[in-house]
């Protein structure tokens, strides 16, 4: 009970720390919000799997969710970095390392078609590495998920949450994040 009480404030603090670190990195609330959307996308798989397997929300499950949040955000960051780099390369803009307000340049012509081409290129460029990273994590957790010996009652729910949450997070992020990124860039152009 004491651990569950502690997790009630640890989980929100972890999410807040992730948010602050992302904001310090990107300095753009819109991009950070897109990346943070990977957390609810990862919750989908974890919660559904717990419901189907009839596992309770134990301390191990919450530890699994914290781990899952980190993995999901990492995937979101990788997707977003390559989308942004493809966008900048498409229009000959400075790299992400150079701080600039590229969309306020009156000489820069940015079109919706160019944004779509850049998003498609950026999403496809990172598809294989993202899938390889996710599947490596999933394969690494399979022994925990399939264990039957001592401690399996703790390991299985943790592994189940991470495996299913990471699976849904990767597949949903590969669809949702590029669409939201394109919408964000189109809104700034229009």
Secondary structure, DSSP 8 states (H G I E B T S, - for coil): -HHHHHHHHHHHHHHHHHHHHHHHHH--HHHHHHHHHHHHHHHHHHHHHHHHHT----HHHHHHHHHHHHHHHHHHHHHHHHHHHHHHHHTT---TTS---GGG-TT----HHHHHHHHHHHHHHTHHHHHHHHHHHHHHHHHHHH--STTHHHHHHHHHHHHHHHHHHHHHHHHHHHHHHHHHHHHHH-
